[in-house]
Amino acid sequence: MNRFYGRNMVIVAYPYASERHIAVFDRKGNLIRHEIGEDG
């Protein structure tokens, strides 16, 4: 990953319609499983 900051990197792509448009990577570029929870 180019210019990686911190421990994890989150990439979100348009049209932001579902979790399929979100990717989370660790410092080595490995995809991390993620889950979106409800607020509250």
N, C-alpha and C positions, 0 to 999 in steps of 0.2 A: 504494500500500500504506500502510496506516495504521500509524504508529509502527514503521517499518522500521529495523532495527539491522544494521550491518555491510554486507557486499557481497551476500550471498545469503540467501534465506529458504526454509526447508524446512517444508512443511506435510504432516503425516501424518494420515490419517483412519481411523477404526475401520471395518472389522475388522482392518486391518493384514495382510491375507492375501496381498498381492502388490505388485509395484512400481506397479500401477495406483492404489494408495492413497497414493502419495507424489508430491508436486509440489514443484519447486524453481523459484524465481523470482529474477530479478535485481532490482536497486534500482529499475528503471523498471517492474517488474511483468511483464516478459517471461518466458515459460516457458523454462526451461533444461532441455535433455535431460540425463538422469542415468542412471547404470548402477549396479546393486548387484553388488559383487564378493564372492567367497568369502573367508573369513578364512583366513590362513595362507599 
